[in-house]
Amino acid sequence: MQVHAYMVKLGFYSFLSIANALINAYSKCGSIASASKCFDLVAEPDLVTWTSVISACAFHGLAKEATQIFDKMLTYGIRPDGIAFVGVLSACSHGGLVKKGLHYFKLMTNDYQFFPDSEHYTCLIDLLGRAGLLDEALNILTSIPIETDPSSFGAFIGACKVNGNVELAKLAAEKLFTLEPNKPVNYTIMSNTYSSENRWADVARVRHQMRYSCEQKSPGCSWLEIGGDIHTFVSGDESHPQASEVYVMLGMLLRLMK
């Protein structure tokens, strides 16, 4: 906000690229209201400006607002590009707007003659999968005319987890493990899918496969400073001298939350 104020003082706000950057910055900082205000102050928004605010709304789960802005952009005669379509398709996916999403996908391919890339197909698979249309999503996944991106399989597995269809998730996971055998997050997605259905033997099998296939990395940790001393915590770690007290307090907090 201080940098924003300084730019206004210096008269730089009239530069369209700066306005676009501000919309993006405020969105990523969690302030959709400030991003929208920056957009409203632009006299003649270009494609990047429109796309920035569409993506900002999609990022914050404002699917209806994103689609309204996209439609308004079209009425101004702005021709959308592939990035703009990713933004509006993503918004439809997170908002459960299946009909809208399919409409924009057809608009992209039929009216604007865009050849969809892997990001567009991933959005489409996610859109259908989140709505419980797993068979339709699987048809898209298996008929993509370009090389299938691993993220498309990840989106499908996530949809299977939400809808409790472990067998379809397993089929996609086998292909995903072939494409990216050394990526831990792929195994984690499938492990979580099995655990959601209480299939603990399969969870153990996937985790064993992950340990065998993936390089060991240093675990993530959190830390805090008290009186100049740094206290570091790793998941499941009991090496801290006050670990017993910490876990007692954690248990109390969990009971309160429940």
C-alpha positions as CSV (number, residue, x, y, z in Angstrom):
1,M,0.0,0.0,0.0
2,Q,2.9,2.3,0.7
3,V,4.4,1.6,-2.7
4,H,0.9,2.2,-4.3
5,A,0.7,5.5,-2.6
6,Y,4.2,6.5,-3.7
7,M,3.3,5.6,-7.3
8,V,0.2,7.8,-7.2
9,K,2.3,10.7,-5.8
10,L,4.8,10.4,-8.7
11,G,2.0,10.2,-11.2
12,F,2.8,6.7,-12.4
13,Y,-0.7,5.3,-11.9
14,S,-1.6,6.4,-15.4
15,F,0.7,3.6,-16.7
16,L,-1.5,0.7,-17.6
17,S,1.1,-1.9,-16.7
18,I,1.4,-0.5,-13.2
19,A,-2.4,-0.7,-12.7
20,N,-2.3,-4.3,-13.9
21,A,0.5,-5.1,-11.5
22,L,-1.5,-3.6,-8.6
23,I,-4.6,-5.7,-9.4
24,N,-2.4,-8.8,-9.4
25,A,-0.5,-7.8,-6.2
26,Y,-3.6,-6.9,-4.2
27,S,-5.3,-10.2,-5.3
28,K,-2.3,-12.3,-4.2
29,C,-2.2,-10.4,-0.9
30,G,-5.8,-11.4,-0.2
31,S,-7.4,-8.0,-0.8
32,I,-9.9,-8.5,-3.6
33,A,-11.7,-5.3,-2.6
34,S,-8.5,-3.3,-3.3
35,A,-7.9,-5.2,-6.6
36,S,-11.4,-4.4,-7.7
37,K,-11.0,-0.8,-6.8
38,C,-7.8,-0.6,-8.9
39,F,-9.6,-2.1,-11.8
40,D,-12.5,0.4,-11.5
41,L,-10.0,3.3,-11.7
42,V,-8.6,2.2,-15.0
43,A,-10.0,4.4,-17.8
44,E,-9.3,2.1,-20.7
45,P,-8.5,-1.5,-19.5
46,D,-6.7,-3.7,-21.9
47,L,-6.8,-7.5,-22.2
48,V,-4.2,-7.9,-19.4
49,T,-6.3,-5.7,-17.1
50,W,-9.5,-7.7,-17.7
51,T,-7.7,-11.0,-17.3
52,S,-6.0,-9.8,-14.1
53,V,-9.3,-9.0,-12.4
54,I,-11.0,-12.2,-13.8
55,S,-8.2,-14.3,-12.4
56,A,-8.3,-12.3,-9.1
57,C,-12.0,-13.2,-8.7
58,A,-11.4,-16.8,-9.6
59,F,-8.5,-17.0,-7.1
60,H,-10.9,-15.7,-4.3
61,G,-13.8,-18.1,-5.3
62,L,-16.0,-15.4,-6.7
63,A,-17.1,-17.4,-9.7
64,K,-20.2,-15.4,-10.5
65,E,-18.3,-12.1,-10.5
66,A,-15.5,-13.6,-12.7
67,T,-18.0,-14.8,-15.3
68,Q,-19.8,-11.4,-15.3
69,I,-16.5,-9.5,-15.8
70,F,-15.6,-11.9,-18.6
71,D,-18.9,-11.4,-20.4
72,K,-18.5,-7.6,-19.9
73,M,-15.1,-7.8,-21.5
74,L,-16.6,-9.4,-24.6
75,T,-19.2,-6.7,-24.9
76,Y,-16.3,-4.2,-25.1
77,G,-14.9,-6.0,-28.1
78,I,-11.9,-7.3,-26.3
79,R,-10.7,-10.6,-27.8
80,P,-9.8,-13.1,-25.0
81,D,-6.6,-15.1,-25.2
82,G,-5.8,-18.5,-23.7
83,I,-4.9,-17.0,-20.3
84,A,-8.3,-15.3,-20.0
85,F,-10.1,-18.5,-20.8
86,V,-8.0,-20.3,-18.1
87,G,-9.1,-17.7,-15.6
88,V,-12.8,-18.0,-16.4
89,L,-12.7,-21.8,-16.6
90,S,-11.0,-22.0,-13.3
91,A,-13.6,-19.7,-11.8
92,C,-16.4,-22.0,-13.1
93,S,-14.6,-25.0,-11.8
94,H,-14.3,-23.7,-8.2
95,G,-17.8,-22.3,-8.3
96,G,-19.5,-25.4,-9.7
97,L,-20.8,-23.6,-12.7
98,V,-20.8,-26.6,-15.1
99,K,-23.0,-25.2,-17.8
100,K,-21.2,-21.9,-17.8
101,G,-17.8,-23.7,-18.0
102,L,-18.9,-25.9,-20.9
103,H,-20.2,-22.8,-22.6
104,Y,-16.9,-21.0,-22.3
105,F,-14.9,-24.0,-23.5
106,K,-17.1,-24.3,-26.6
107,L,-16.8,-20.5,-27.1
108,M,-13.0,-20.8,-27.0
109,T,-12.8,-23.7,-29.5
110,N,-15.7,-22.9,-31.8
111,D,-16.1,-19.1,-31.9
112,Y,-12.5,-18.0,-31.2
113,Q,-10.8,-21.0,-32.8
114,F,-8.4,-21.5,-29.9
115,F,-6.8,-24.9,-29.7
116,P,-7.0,-25.9,-26.0
117,D,-3.8,-26.7,-24.2
118,S,-3.2,-28.8,-21.1
119,E,-4.3,-26.0,-18.7
120,H,-7.7,-25.7,-20.4
121,Y,-8.2,-29.5,-20.3
122,T,-7.2,-29.6,-16.7
123,C,-9.8,-26.9,-15.8
124,L,-12.4,-28.8,-17.8
125,I,-11.7,-32.1,-16.0
126,D,-11.7,-30.4,-12.7
127,L,-15.0,-28.7,-13.5
128,L,-16.7,-32.0,-14.4
129,G,-15.1,-33.9,-11.6
130,R,-16.0,-31.5,-8.9
131,A,-19.6,-31.7,-10.0
132,G,-19.6,-35.5,-9.7
133,L,-19.5,-36.1,-13.4
134,L,-16.6,-38.5,-13.2
135,D,-17.5,-40.5,-16.3
136,E,-17.5,-37.3,-18.4
137,A,-14.3,-36.2,-16.9
138,L,-12.7,-39.6,-17.6
139,N,-13.8,-39.4,-21.2
140,I,-12.1,-36.0,-21.5
141,L,-9.0,-37.3,-19.8
142,T,-8.7,-40.3,-22.1
143,S,-9.5,-38.4,-25.4
144,I,-7.2,-35.3,-25.0
145,P,-5.7,-34.9,-28.5
146,I,-2.4,-33.6,-27.0
147,E,0.1,-35.1,-24.6
148,T,-1.7,-35.3,-21.2
149,D,-0.2,-33.1,-18.5
150,P,0.3,-34.7,-15.1
151,S,-1.8,-32.0,-13.5
152,S,-4.8,-33.3,-15.5
153,F,-4.5,-36.7,-13.8
154,G,-4.0,-34.9,-10.4
155,A,-7.2,-33.0,-10.9
156,F,-9.1,-36.2,-11.8
157,I,-7.7,-38.0,-8.8
158,G,-8.8,-35.1,-6.5
159,A,-12.3,-35.3,-8.0
160,C,-12.4,-39.0,-7.4
161,K,-11.4,-38.5,-3.8
162,V,-14.2,-35.9,-3.3
163,N,-16.7,-38.3,-4.8
164,G,-15.4,-41.5,-3.1
165,N,-14.5,-43.3,-6.3
166,V,-11.2,-45.0,-5.4
167,E,-11.1,-47.4,-8.4
168,L,-11.1,-44.6,-11.0
169,A,-8.6,-42.7,-8.9
170,K,-6.4,-45.8,-8.9
171,L,-6.5,-46.0,-12.7
172,A,-5.4,-42.4,-13.0
173,A,-2.7,-42.8,-10.4
174,E,-1.0,-45.6,-12.2
175,K,-0.6,-43.3,-15.2
176,L,0.5,-40.4,-13.1
177,F,3.1,-42.5,-11.3
178,T,4.5,-43.5,-14.7
179,L,4.7,-39.8,-15.9
180,E,6.2,-38.5,-12.7
181,P,7.6,-41.4,-10.6
182,N,9.8,-39.1,-8.4
183,K,7.2,-36.5,-7.4
184,P,6.1,-37.0,-3.7
185,V,2.9,-35.0,-4.1
186,N,1.5,-37.5,-6.5
187,Y,1.8,-40.3,-4.0
188,T,0.4,-38.1,-1.3
189,I,-2.8,-37.4,-3.3
190,M,-3.4,-41.1,-3.8
191,S,-2.5,-41.9,-0.2
192,N,-5.1,-39.3,1.0
193,T,-7.7,-40.8,-1.4
194,Y,-7.2,-44.2,0.2
195,S,-7.2,-42.8,3.7
196,S,-10.5,-41.0,3.1
197,E,-12.0,-44.5,2.5
198,N,-10.2,-46.1,5.4
199,R,-8.2,-48.3,3.1
200,W,-5.1,-48.3,5.4
201,A,-3.3,-51.2,3.7
202,D,-3.4,-49.3,0.4
203,V,-2.2,-46.2,2.3
204,A,0.8,-48.1,3.6
205,R,1.5,-49.5,0.2
206,V,1.5,-46.1,-1.5
207,R,3.7,-44.6,1.2
208,H,6.2,-47.4,0.8
209,Q,6.2,-46.9,-2.9
210,M,6.8,-43.2,-2.3
211,R,9.8,-43.8,0.0
212,Y,11.2,-46.2,-2.6
213,S,10.7,-43.9,-5.6
214,C,11.3,-40.4,-4.2
215,E,14.4,-38.8,-2.9
216,Q,14.4,-38.1,0.8
217,K,14.0,-34.4,1.6
218,S,14.4,-32.5,4.7
219,P,11.0,-32.3,6.4
220,G,9.2,-28.9,6.7
221,C,9.2,-27.3,10.1
222,S,7.7,-24.4,12.0
223,W,9.4,-22.2,14.5
224,L,8.8,-19.3,16.9
225,E,11.0,-17.0,18.9
226,I,10.5,-16.5,22.7
227,G,12.8,-14.3,24.7
228,G,15.5,-14.5,22.0
229,D,15.4,-18.4,21.8
230,I,14.3,-20.1,18.6
231,H,12.0,-23.2,19.1
232,T,11.7,-25.5,16.1
233,F,9.0,-28.0,15.6
234,V,8.7,-30.9,13.0
235,S,5.6,-33.0,12.6
236,G,5.7,-35.9,15.0
237,D,8.9,-34.7,16.7
238,E,9.2,-35.1,20.4
239,S,12.7,-33.9,20.9
240,H,11.8,-30.6,22.3
241,P,12.5,-30.4,26.1
242,Q,8.9,-29.3,26.7
243,A,7.3,-31.7,24.2
244,S,5.0,-33.3,26.8
245,E,3.6,-29.9,27.8
246,V,3.2,-28.9,24.2
247,Y,1.2,-32.1,23.3
248,V,-1.0,-31.7,26.4
249,M,-1.8,-28.2,25.3
250,L,-2.4,-29.3,21.7
251,G,-4.8,-32.0,22.9
252,M,-6.7,-29.5,24.9
253,L,-7.0,-27.2,21.9
254,L,-8.2,-30.0,19.7
255,R,-10.9,-30.9,22.2
256,L,-12.0,-27.3,22.3
257,M,-12.2,-27.1,18.5
258,K,-14.2,-30.3,18.3
